[in-house]
Amino acid sequence: MVGLITRTKLKSALPRLIPAILELYKKDHDDALLATCSLHNLLNASLLSESGPPLLDFEDLTIVLSTLLPVIGINSERKRCSDISVGRKTYNEVQRCFLTVGLVYPEDLFTFLLNKCKLKEDPLTFGALCILKHLLPRLFEAWHSKQPLLVDTARSLLDEQSLAVRKALSELIVVMASHCYLAGPSGELFVEYLVRHSAIGESDDLKAKAEPVSPTQLRAVCGKGLLLLTVTIPEMEYILWPFLLKVIIPKVYTGAVASVCRCISELCRRRSSTTPMLIECKARADIPSPEELFTRLVVLLHNPLAKEQLASQILTVLGYLSPLFPKNISMFWQDEIPKMKAYVFDTEDLKLDPTYQETWDDMIINFLAESLDVTQDADWVISLGNAFAKQYILYSPDDDHAALLHRCIGILLQKVNDRAYVRDKIDWMYEQADISIPANRLGLAKAMGLVAASHLDTVLEKLKIIVDNVGQSIFQRILSLFSESYKTEDSDDIHAALALMYGYAAKYAPSSVIEARIDALVGTNMLSRLLHVRQQTAKQAVITAIDLLGRAVINAAESGATFPLKRRDQMLDYILTLMGRDENEGFAESSLEVLHTQALALNACTTLVSVEPKLTVETRNRVMKILDQFFSISLSLPKAVLTSGLDSEDSYKALSSLEDVIAILKSLVAALHSCTAAICDKIRQSAEGAIQAVTEFVSRRGSQLSDNDISRVLLTSFQAFCECVGDLEMGKILARNGEQREKEKWVDLIGHIAGCISIKRPKENLSFNTGVTGSTYLHDSNESTKPSTKISAGSCCRCIVRVYTLQMPSDCMNHYTTQVIGVILVLLDDLEESVQLTAVACLLMVTESASNDAVEPILLNLSIRLRNLQVSMDPKMRANAFAALGALSKYAIGGQREGFVEQGTLKRFAPLVDIINHSSLYDSRAFASEDRTDYENFVRDLSKHLVQESERVDTYMASTIQAFDAPWPVIQANAIHFSTTMLSLSEDQHIISLYYPQVFETLVSKMTRSQDSVVRAACSSAFGLLLRSSKSTLWRGARLDRTDSGRKSNDPESVKK
């Protein structure tokens, strides 16, 4: 209404209107939007009228502006979606209010906002910064002379603790940079502010309580702001470079390295030559040296799954900075860096590999080793080693980067010939290590092993010094009770570290010299001293070391340096001692660690019994007491582990290792006989653990069992196991059918078991099928299997699948449809056609009730397999395959359904147009794509096939041209593209002369007259296709001839002649 009253009346009403509007802010925040809109209209009418001067002085407006500033912060705190929308509208209206005032009183408003910032009251400061950010581009000319004042004010806020203020200031810094407010030292100061806040984490000690801004939001704003400065503001290049190199090294900026590296890459990429930039680096003393940059970035490569593609960003920067390093390194990196980037490109795929971290760390070490080799610069290697040694302060001992740093130094020392330098650095490395942390301890041990490859005696000297210092004096032990300065490391940690360092020294040492060193080590009492460790992690380290010693002997033998391992039998005794459980050790807190220890011990036993000298009968019998540990493994598995599957990997590793030892020492049947007692144990935990072990044995070596073995050992034992776990029905099945030896009876037994499982334990049907199928295939591939017991995989599979689909209760079938279809999918690939036929028939039954969620994810895989079966010689197979494909069509949804039907249609009419066994057409992505380009690619492939293989191209051309006049624009466009594509590919002169003119005239007509954009676009594209065609001269000639003849027919002179 303010626009409808005169200026005089408005001026007289202002003293009443303004307080009334401001009063709304005090009552309810929900009224803020309405109040702000009203206030904006009032300010517009009062200040921006063309019929007179402003009706309000700036002093009259201070109360209004002071009331509006906190409104910005209040609306930033809204969390609900509806509130956020209202808050954003309110925020925008407040900005318009301030802009209205700024257009009339720019200098006064500028001073007002700076004063509010200086008060350092969070709500007012936050609001003032938001207003400055918004108005700076709009009042740039009016505020240009105020630039130093704004820079000083922003600098004074760099230490503010409020996250909201920090976020607003970061956004203001970016706006200031875009208007060239940042220059010189102050510019670097503000860039450092953005980098520092790009590095913050959720765990940082920040003032985050009850604030609308989280550390994550602040980090994101600063990271994006830093990239904007780099990409969009050319003037910032002189501030960012080479300053950004400075922030790579300090620990406080570690979290921002990915963002910094991306910015550095952008700066280097925009330069055609990076040489001047690199000269600037060397010219500034405050920029880190190339060696410092290289060592820092190499260690930070450690985590391939780090956010913002850290590893890939680092590798890119190393490629750009390669001219800073010795000349040969650049060519090597050109080949190696793309390979490493390819490995870490797909992080989701990387997560599927359980060994990805170990593999990636090895790649880093190899990358460093080869980089050192190609440089051939001993002085640079020494300088690089000094830089690595300074890196320890950047990582805490429990940080896995510290473990990688050990290994980096280890591989570097391997390349150094200066023995004094090597001795000094391994002393420093051991001093910096925290051997109480297993990961750090392992990294140190691997590093020592790498050094031992070139300096074995130096490493062994260091280890001897450590051994000699393990026994502390009584006086030191007493002092450690009263003073932290005398506190020493736990002896378990020292012994564990020593053992691993000896083990890895043996692993990496040259085969030509390892025999004497191992003999010297084994000949001492060093190993016996390691038996007194108490912690399971320390025991694991000692066992691993003994295993490494054995493997070193095996590796030496493979290299031609064969020698026996002295005191091997004694080391076997050591392992058996270490794998036992201490009497005072609790069960609940250590069972899984004990299991892991036993798994490592069994692996080590496998290694030791494989080396020379051959085992004596006495030693062999003594080692068979490993079998006793088998029961310990079974009993150490809590029920929760078995039922949930948590931490069960170690149990299977242990049982697998046990099986390897038995394979060397004893027959499988004898081992299973020894296990019978555990299988029949009435203690359920023991029985369940033992049955897992037997399952592992049979699945891997079941072909070694005869009929009598199965009946005498397995069936009896499994029957007792069923009674133990309370499954009486399964026990009856085994008792009733277990004595039958005929092939058919075995199949029936498997069928009965499958039926029982499908009804009572549907969750395990997939596991049962996988196990039986694997076992039957194993038997089928074993030619020595007796005919009477040889079970056809097809017989078993048909029986199992039928049981699942016929006997499983409907509610269970609906719940486990995904698993059943998964089994069917596997069996569709079976080599036996009878198995495939059964699978297709069962698929038809399953699709009667299966849900979309169960079928849709594997719809394409099922369709591909059914399509292959549609060409079977068996008519029944073909009929069922087509019927199943039709049943699956109902599960295709949206674009997938359309593509599914199109593929099926193409398959049906393909033989009619001479397309035979052209699978690339059927696999085209165009069927499931919305992209026009995919469709055009399919049409090109189809046209190429028709032109090359078919004799009826003229018929297809004539039919397609008739579609030019179809009532649907899309059909017209497709017909134009199809016909033009065939013409451009055809070599038939008859086709060219006959259809080029027709198509050309149609294109001209429709491109100028058609009302549909899709048709016009198709015509334009078709013209380009024709012009690029090698036959374009033909249709040009044809067109000219037709034009000339037309002119002659209309020329009166020609008629007279």
N, C-alpha and C positions, 0 to 999 in steps of 0.2 A: 504493500500500500504506500510505501514511502515515495514511490515514483508518481503517485497520483496527487500528492499535496504540494503546495507551493514551497519555495525555499524558505520563505519567512516563517510559515507554520512549522516546517521541519526543524528550523533552527530553534524555535521556541520549545519544540517537543523533545529535542535531543536530551536535555537534562533528566527527563523522565524515562525516555525510551532505553537509553544505555544502561542505567542501573537495573531496570526491570529485566533486560535480557541477561545481564551478568548474574542476576540473582538465580537464574535457572541452572547455572553451573553448580551452585551450592546444594541444590535440592536432590537431583537425580542425574547420574551420569548418562542414563539412557536418553535424556533430553538434550544432550550436548550437540547432537547433529542438528536438531531443529534450531537451537539457540545460535549455533555458528552460522548456519545458512541465513538466519535473520540478521545477524550481525554483519555478515558480508554484504548483504543488500543495503543495509543502513550506511555502511562505510562507503560503498560505491556512490550512493546518492549524496552523501555529505562531502566527499573529498574529490570526486572525479566529475562533477557537474560542469558542463560547458557554459553555463549561464552565470558563473560567478566564481569567486575564490572559495577555498575550502571552508566549510562551516565549523571545523574543529582544528584547534592548534595541536601540535604534537604533545604538549604537556597534558592536554585533555585526553589523549589517547594512551598514555602510559598505563593507566589502570586497566584499560581494555587489553593491551598487549600482555601485561603481567598476568592477567587472568587466563589468557589463551595459551601461554607457554606450557603450563602443566598439563593442559588437555592433550597435548601430543603424547606425553608419556603415558597417561591413563589409557588412551586408546591403543597404545602399543601392547598393553598387558592383556588384551582380550584373547581368550583361548578358543571359544566356540566358533564354529564356522559362520553362523549368523552374526555373532558379535564382531568377528574379524571384518566382515563386509561393511558393517556400520562404522566400525573404527576407521577403516580406510577412507570412507567417505568423509568422516569428520576430520581426519588428518588433512585431506585435500582442501576442505573448506577453510581450515585454519591457515593453511599456506596461502590461499587466495586473499584472506584478510590481511596478512602481513604484506603480500605483494601490493595490495591496494594502498596501504600506508607507505610502502617503500617507493612507489611511483611518485608520491607527493613529497615525502620527507626522507629521501634516501640516506643522507648523512646522519640525521638524527636517529633513524632506525638502526644504522650500522653501529653507532656508539651505544645505543641501548642494548643491542644483542651482545656486544663485546663485554659490557659491564655485567650482564647476567652470567656470562661464562666465567668471569673472574670471581664471582661469588662462590663458585664451586659447590653449589647446592645441586645435587644430582638431577632432580626433576627440571629445574630451570636451565641447568647447563645442557642437559639432553635436548630440551626443547629449542634452546638457542642454536645449538649446532645443527639440528635438523632444518631450522629456518635458514641459516646461513648457507647450508648445502643447496637448498631449493632456490634461494634468491641470487646467489652468486652469478650464475649464468644469465639471469634476467636483468640484473642491475650492474653488469660488469663494467660498463662505461662510467656509471656514476660512482662506483666504488674503486675504480682503478687506482686512484691516488692513495687509497687506504691499504694497499697491499702489505707493506711492512707491519702494520698494526695487526692484521689478521694472522700473518705468519707468527708473530710474537705470541699472540693469544693462543694459537693452536699449539705452539711449543710449550707453553705453560701448562697445558692439559695432558701432556704425554705421560704423566705419572698417576693419572686418575685411576682409581680402583674399580669403579662401577663398570660392569660389562656393557650396560646400555650406553654409557658415555663413550666407552672405548669404540663401540660399534659406530656410533654417530660420528665420532672424530675420524675414524678410518674412512668412512664414506666421504666426509668433507675433504680429507687429504686427496682423495682421488679427483674430486671436482676441482680443487685448487691446482692440482697438477695439470689438468686439462686446460687451465687458463694461464699456465706458465707462472704460477706463484712459487713453484719449488725450484730453487737454484742453489748451486754451491753446497757448502757444508750442511745448511738447513735442509736441503733436498735429500741428502743422504740420511739425515736424522729421521725424516719422515718415512723414507723407504725402509729403514731399519725397524721402525715402529710396525709397519705392515708385515714385515718378515717375522718379527718376534711373535706377533699375534697369529700368524699363520701356523706357528709351531705349537700353540697351546693344546693341551689335552683335557679330557674330562676330569682327570685326577689331579690337575694342577690346583694349587692353593689360590683360588680366585674367589672374588666376592660375588658368588653366584646365587646365594640364597634369596628367595623371594624377588628375583629379578626376571623381567620379561625376556631377557636375552641369555642364551646358554653359551658355554664355551664353544660348542660345535658351530653355532650360528656365527659367532665372532670369527672363528677360524675360517669359515667358508667365505665370509665377506672380505676378509683381508687377503685370502688367497686369490679370489677373483679380482679384487682391486689391484693386486700386484700384477696380474696378467694383463689387465686393461692398460695399466701404465706402460707395459712393455709393447703391446700390440697396437694400440690406438693413438699413442702420443709420441711422435718421432722425437720431439725435443727432450724426452726423458732418457733417451739412449745414453746421453753424455753423463747422466747421473747414475744410471743403473750399471753401466759398464765402466770400469771393471769392478765397481763396488760390490755387485752381487757375489763375486768370488770370495769376498771377505766373510760372508755369512755362512759359507758351506762348512767351515771348520768348527766354530764354537759349539759346545754341547747344547746351549740354550736354544739354538736354531735347528736342532736335529729334526724335529717334526715338520719343518718347512722345506726340507731339502728337495722334496719332489716338486713343489711349486717353484722354488728357486731354479732348479735345473730346467724346468720347462721354459722359464723366462730367459735363461741363458741360451737355450737352444733357439728360441725365437729371435733373439738378438743376432746370433751367429748366422741363422738362416737368411735373414734379410740382407746381410752383407754378401756381395758376390765373392769377396775375398776376406778371410778373417785375419790375414797377416797384420794389418795395422792395429787391429784390436789386440792381438797377442803381443805386439810390441809395446802397447800401452801397459799390459800386465807386468812385463818385465821392468818397465820404467818406474813403477811405483813401489816403494819399499814397504808400504803397508798391506800389499796384496800377498797372500800366501804363495809360497814357492810351488812350482809344478809338482815336486815330490810330495809336498803336504796335501795338495789337492788330490793327487792320484791315490795316495794311501787312504785318505778319508773316504773317497768315493768307492774304492774297491771293497772296504769293510762294510759300508752301508748297502752294498748289493745283497747282503745276506738273506733278507726276507723277500722271496719272489712274489708273495701275496700281499705285500704292503700296499696301503691305500695310494690312490692316484698314480698307479703304475710306476712306483718309485724305481724299481730295477730298470725298467725300460728307459725312463727319463735319464737315469745316471749313465747308462750305456750310450745314449744319444749325445750327452754332453762330452763324454770321454772321446767320442768320435770327432766332435768339433774342436776339442782342445788338443788333439793328437800332435799338431805342430809344436806344442810346447815341450814335447818329449823327444828322446833320441830318434833320429830320422827313420830307422828301420821299423820302428813300432807302428807308424802310421799305416804302412802297407799291410802289416799283419792284422791290425784292427779292422781294416776294411773288409776282410774276409770273416773274422771271428765274431765281431760285434753283431752282425745280422743273425748269426746262428744262435747266439745267446738270447737276443730279443725274441726270436721265434719260439724258443723254449718257454719263455715266461708270458707269451702273448695271451694265451687262453688260460686264465687262472682257474676257471671252473673245471676245465679238463685236467689241469695240474693237480687239483685236490683229489682226483680219483686215484692218483698214484701214491701209495703210502710211503714211498721212498723218495718223494720229490725233493725234500729238504736236503737229504744226504747227497742226492745226485747234483743238485744245484750248487751246494758248497764245493763239491769236487770239481765242478765246472769252473767255479771262481778260482780255485787253487791252480787248476791247469791253465787258465787264462793268464794268471799272474806269472806262472812258471815259464810259459812260452814267451810272454812279453819280455821277461828278463833274458831269455836265451837270445832273442833276436836283436837286442840292443848291443850286445858285445861291448859294453862299457862298464868296466869294473868300478870306476869311481862313481858312476851314477847309481849302481846297485848299492854301494855303501851308503850313499846319500839317502837313497830310498829306505834302507834299513834303519837309519837314524830317524827318519820321519815316522816309520811304523812304530818305533819304540816310544815316540811321544804320544801315541794315540791312546794309551791305556787310560789316561785321565778322562777320556770322553765316554767311557762305558763302565757301568757298574759291573761287579764280578758275576752277578746272576743274569746279566744280559748275554744272550747267545752271540752277540756281535763280538764279545770279548774272546769267546772260544775260537771264532773264525780268525780274529786278530792273532792269536797264538799260532795258528796254522800258516797264516800269511808270513809271519816272521820266520817260521820254520822252513818254508820252501825257499825264502830268500837266502837264509844262511846256508842252505844246501848249495847255492850258486857261488858262495864266497870262498876264496882260498886262504884268507887271512885267519889263521887259527886263533890268534889272540882276540880278534874282533868277534869271532864266533863264540869263544868262551865268555866274553863279556856280555854278549847279548843273551845267551841262554841263562846266565846268572840273573840278568835283569828280567827275563821272561818268567823264571821261576819265582822271583821275588814279587812280581805283580800278580801272579796267579792266586786264586782262592781255591785251594784243592778240597775244601769242604763242600763245594758245589759240584755235583757230578758232571754237569755239562762243561764247566770250566776245566775240571780235572781231565776230562776226556780230550778236550781241545789241546791242553798242554801236552798230554801224552802223544797225541798225533803229531804235534809240532816237533817234539823231541825225536820221534821216529823219522820225520822228514829230514831233520838235521843229520841223523845217524846215517842216512844214505851216503853222505860224503864225509862225515866226521864222526864215525862210530866211536873211536877211542875217546874223543873229547866228550861225547855224551856219556859214555860209561864212567868216565872220571867224575863227571858231575853227579851221576847217580850214586856213585860210591861215597861221595862226600855227604849226600843226603842220608844214605844208610848209616854212616858213622855218626851223624848228628841226631838220629832218632832216639838213641838212649840218652836221655837228659840226666844230668847230675841230680842227686837227691836235693841239693841246695836250691837248684832252680825250681824243682817241683814244689818245695815248701814256699818259696817266694811267690809262686804263681797263685797261691791261695790268698795272699794278702795284697797283691798289686796287679793291676791290669797290664802294666808294662811287661810283666814277666809271664803273662798268660801265653801258653803254647798251643799249637794245633793238636787236635786229637790224633792219637797214634793211628787209629783206623784210617783216617783220611790220608795220612802220610804213606802208610803201607799200601793203600789202594792206589794212590798216585804213582808210587814207585813201581808197583806191579805193572800198571798200564804202560808206564814209560819204558820199562824193560821189554814188555811185549811188543810195543810198536817199534822200538829200536830193532828188535829181531825181524819184524815184518818188513821194514824198509831197507835194512842193511844189505849190502852187496852179498850175493850168494857165495862169492869166492872167499869171504873172510868170516862168514857167520858161524862156521862150525866151531872154530876155536873159542869164539866169544860165548856161544851157548854152552859149550863144555865147561868154560870157566865159571859161568853163572850157576849152572846146575851143580857143579862140583863144590860150591860153597853151601853154607847153611842159610843162604838168603831166602830161598823159597819156604823152608820150614818155619822161618820167622814170620812169614805172612799168614800162617795158619791160625794165628791168635786173634785175627780180626773178628769183631763181634757183629757189626752192622751188616745187614743183608747187601746193601749197595757196595760195601767194601769187599764182601765175599764175591760178589759178581765181578768186581774189578780184577781180583786175583785169578778167578777162574778164566776170565777173558784173556788175561796175560798168558796163562799156561796154554790155552788154545792157540794163541798167536805164536808161541814158541813152536808148537807142533806144526802149525801151518807153514812157518818159516822153513822147517826141515823139508816139508812136502814141496814147497816152491823151489827150494834149492835142488831137490832131486829132479824136478821137471826141467831145471836149467842145466842139468848134467853134473851137478855137484852132490852126489849121493853120499850120505853118511848116516849112521844110526844115532838115535836120540838117547843119550846116556841118561840113566836113572828114570827111564820112561815109566817103569812100573811104580816107582816111588811117587811120581807125579800123578799117576792114576789114583794112588791111595790118597794123595792130597785132595784131589777133586771129590772123591767119595766122602772125605771128612768134611769138606766145605759145604756139600750139598745137604747135609743132615740138618735137622732142626735142633736148636738149643733147648734144653729142658726148661729153662726159665722164660722161654719166649712165648708170648701170648698168641692165641690162635687168630682171633678176629682181626687184630691190627697188622698181622704180618703174613697171613696165609698167601696172599697174592705175590708178595715179594719173595717168599720162599719158593713158590711155584716158578717164578722167573729165574731164581737162582738155580733150581733144579733143571730147568730147560737149558740154561747156559752150560751147566755141568754135563748134561747128556751130550750136548754138541761137542764139548771138549773131549769127552770120552771117545766119541766117534772119530775125532781127529787123532787122538793118541794111539788108539788100537790100529790105526791105518798106517803108522810109520814103522820103520825098521828100528830095532830087531823084531822078529815075529814073536807073538805072544807064546809064552810057555803054557803048559796045561794048568799049572798052579795059578798063574796070573789070570788065565781065562776063566777058571772057576771062581776066582775071587771077584773078578769084574762082573760075573753073572749076578752078584748080589745087587746089582742095579735093579734088578727085578723087584727087590724089596722096596726100592724107592717108588716103583710103579704104584704100589698100594698107598704110599704116602701121598703121591700126586692125586690119586682118586679121593682120598679122605680129606685132602686140603681144599677141595672145591666146595664152597658153601652152596646151599640150595639156591640162594638168590642169584648166584653167578650162573648156575645151570639154567634156571628158568628165564632169566632176563637176557642172557647172552653177554652181559657186561664183563669186560676184562677176560674173556674166554680165549683170546688169541694166544696168551702164554701157555694155557693148558694144551692147546693143540700143537704148539711148537715143541713143548716138552714131550708129548706123546709121539710126535713125529721123530724127534731126535732119539727117543727110546727105541723106536722101530728100527732106526738106522743101526744102532748098536747091536740089536738082536740079529739084524741081517748079517752082521759080521761074525757074531759069536755063536749063534744058535738058530735052529730051525724055527719057523713060524709056528708049527703045530705044537712043539714043545713049549713055546712061550705062551700060547693060548691055553694049554693045559695048566700052566702055572697061574694063569689069570682066572681060572674057573672059580676058585674060592672067592675072589673079590666080586665076581659077577653075581654069585649067589648069596653075597653078604646080606643079612637081614637089615643092616644099617643102610638106609636109603641113599645117603650121600655117597657112601663107598660104592654101592651098586651102580648109581648113575655115572659116577666118574669112570668106573671100570668099563662100563658099556660103551662110553665114548671112545675109549682107547681101542677096544676090540673093533669097533666100527671103522676106526682109522686103519687098523691093521688089514682088515678084510678088503676095504675099498682099494687099498694100494697093492696088496699081494694076495688077493683072494684066488687068483688062478693057481696058486700053489696048493690049494686045499683039495682033498679027495672027498668022495661021498662019505666014507667012514668018518673023516675029520668033521664034516658038517654035522652029521647025525650025533656023533659021540661028544663033540665039544660044544658046538654052537647052539644047536636046537635045544639041547638039554639045559644049557646055561641060560638061554634066553627065556625058556619056560619058567625057570626059577626066578629070573629077573621080573617077569610079569607078575608072578605071585608076590614078590617083594613090594612092587609099586602098586599092587591092588588091582591089576587088570586081569581079572579071572577069565574073561571071555577070550582074550588074545591067547592066554595060556592054554585054554581048551583047544583052540584051533591048532596050535603048535603040537599039542599032545596027540590030537586026532590024525593029523596029516604028516607029522614029522618023519614017520617010518617009511613013507612011500618014496621009492627011488625013481620011478618012471618019469620021463620027461613031462607027460601030460599032468601027472600028479603034482610035480613041482609048480607048474603053471597054475593049477588050481589052488595050491597053497598060497601062492603070491596073490591070486585073486581074492581069496578069503581074507588075507591080511589087509589088502587094499580096501576091501569093503568095510572091515572093522574100523580101519583108520578113518575112512570117509565119513562114517557115522559118528564115531566117538571122539575123533581127534582131527577134524577137518583142517585145522591149522597146519598139520604136519604132512598133508597129502603131497605137496610139492616136493618136500625134502625126500619123502619115501620114493616118489617116482624117479627123482634124480639119482638116488642111490641105486635102485634096482636097475634102472636103465644103464647106468655106468657099469655095474657088475656084469650084466648080461652081455654088453658089448665086449667087455674084457674077456669073458668066456668065449664069445664068438671068434675073437681074434687069436685065441690060443689054440693052436692046432693039436696040441697034445691032450686036450680035454677029452675025456671018455665020451663016446656017443650017448651012453645011457644017461649022462647027467648034463649034457650040453643043452642049454636052454636058449631058445631063439629069442633074440631081443624083441622081434616083432610080436611073438606070442605074449611075452610079458607086457609089452606096451599096450597091445589091444585089450588085454585083460584089465589092466589098471585103468585105462581111460574109460572103458565101458562101465567099470565099477563106479568111478567118480560121477559119471553123468546119469547113471541109473539108480544107484543105491544111496547117494548122498541126499539127505533131507533137503526139501526145497528152500527152507530158510537158510540152511548152511550153503547151499549152492549159490544163492543170491549174494551171500556174504563173501564167498570165496571164489566168485566167478573169475576175478582177475588171475588168480593162481591157476585155475583149471584151463583158462584160455592160454596162459603162458605155457602150460604143458602141451596143449594142442599145437601151439605155434612151433615148438621144438620138434614134435613128431611129424609135422608136415614136411620137414626136411629129411626125414628118414630115407634110407636107401631102399627099404622094402616097400613095395607098392601096397601091400596089404596093410601095413601100418599107416601109410598115408590115407588109404581109403577109410580105415576106422577113424582116424583123426578128423577127416572131413565130415563123416557121418555124425560124430559127436559134436562137431562145431555147429552143425545144423540144429541139434537138440539144444545146445547151450544158448544159441541166439534167440530161442523162443522166449526166454525170460531175462537175458542179460541186460544190464543197464548201459546207457551211453558212456558213462564214466569208465566202465570196465573195458569196453571195446574200442572206443575212439582213439586212445593213445597208440594202439598197435593196429589200427585199421589198415594203414598202408602196407605194413609187413604181411598181414594176413592176405590182403588183396594180391600182392605180388606172388605169393606162394600158390594161391588158388589159380592165378593166371597161368602159371607154369603147368599146373595139373590139367588145365583145360585142353591141352594138346596131347594128353595121354592116349595110348592105343586102347586102353580099356574103356569101353563105352560107359560103363557104370561110374568109373572115375570121372569122366568128362561131365556126365549128367550131374553128379553130386557137386562137382567143383563149380559149375554154372549156377546151380541152385544155391550153393553157399554164398557165392558172390552176390547173387540177388538178395539174399537175406541180409548181407552186410550193408547193402545200400541204404537201408533205413537208419544206419548209425552215422552216416555222413551228414554233416550239418553245414548250413551257410554255403560259402564258397567251396568248401571241401566236397559237399554233396554234388554241386554242379560239376566240379572237376571229375568226381568219381563217375558220374553218369556219362560225361563226355568221353572219358577214357574207355568205358565199357562200350559206348557207341562206336568209337573209332575201331576198337577191337573187332566189332561185329562186321562193319562194312569194309574194313581194310582189304580183305581178299578180293572184294569186288572192284577195287581200284588198283590192283596189282601191288599192294603192299603186303609183303610176305616176310615174316620174321624180322621186321625192322623195329627192334626193341627201343631204339633211341627215341623214336616218335612217341611210343607209349609212355616213356619215362619223362617226357617233357614237363618242366615245371610250370608250363603255361596253364595246365589244367587247374592248378591250385593258386594261381597268381592273379592279382588284380592289376598288374602292371601291363600296359599296352605293349611295351617292348618285348616282354616274354611271349605274348601272342604272335607278334610279328616274327620273332625268331622261329617259332614253331611253323608258321606259314612258309617261311623261307626254306626250312628243312623239308617240309612236305612237298613244296613246289620243286625243289631240287630232285627229290626222289621221283616224282611224277615225270619230270622232263627227261630224266636219264633212263627210267625203267619202263615207263608206260608208252603204249602206242596210241593212246586215245587222248592226247593232250588237246587236240582241236575240239573234241567233244566237251572236255572240261572247260575250255575257254568259252565256247558258245554258251554253255549253261551258266557260267559265272557272269558273263556279260548280260544275260537276261535279268540277273539280280540287281543290275544297276538301277532299275526302275522299281525296286521293292519299296513298299510303303514305310519301311522302318529305316531310319537314317544309319543305324549301326550296321545293318545288313548291307546297305549300299557301300559304306566305308570299307567293310571287310571284303566285299566283292571287288572293289577298286584295288585294294592292296593285293589280294590274291592273284587277280588277273595280271596286274603289272609285274608282280614278282615272277610269275611263270614266263611272261614275255621277256623279261630281262635275262632269264637263265636259258631260254630256248635257243637252240642252234638250227632249228628247222626253218628254212627259208619260206616255206609255204605258210607256216604259222605267223611268221613275222610280217610278210606282205599282206596277209589277210586281216590280221587283227590289230596291228599297230595303228593304222589310221582310225579304226573304230574307237579304240581305247583313247587315242589322243584327242579326238573330237569330244568324247564324253568328258574327259578331264577338263578341257577348256570350258565347256558348257556349265558343268556343275561347279567349277571353282568360282565362276562369276555370278551364277544365278541361284545356287542352292542356299536355302535359308538356315541350314543346319551346319554348325561349326565343325562337327565331327566329320561331315562329308567334305567340307572345304579343306580341312586339315589333311584328310586322306589324299585328296587330289594333289595338294601341294607336295606331300611326301612322295606320291607316285611320280610326279614330274621329276623330282630329284633322282629317283631310282632309274627312270628312263634316261635321263641325261648322263648318268654315270655308266650306263650300259654300253658295252663295246659295240652294240648294234645301233647306236643312236643315229649314225649317218643314214641308215636304211630308212628309219621312219621319217627322218628329216626329208630325204629324197622323195619318199612316198607322199609326204604332206605337200611338198612343193609341186609335185606333178599334179596332185589333185587340185591345188590352188590355180596352177597355170591353165589346166583344162577348164576349170570353171570360168576363168577370166575370158578364155577364147570363146566359150559358148555364149557369153554375154556381149562380146565385142561385135558391133554392127559391121565393121570392116571385114571381119572374118567371115561374116555371113555372105557378104557380097562376093567375096572371093570364092 
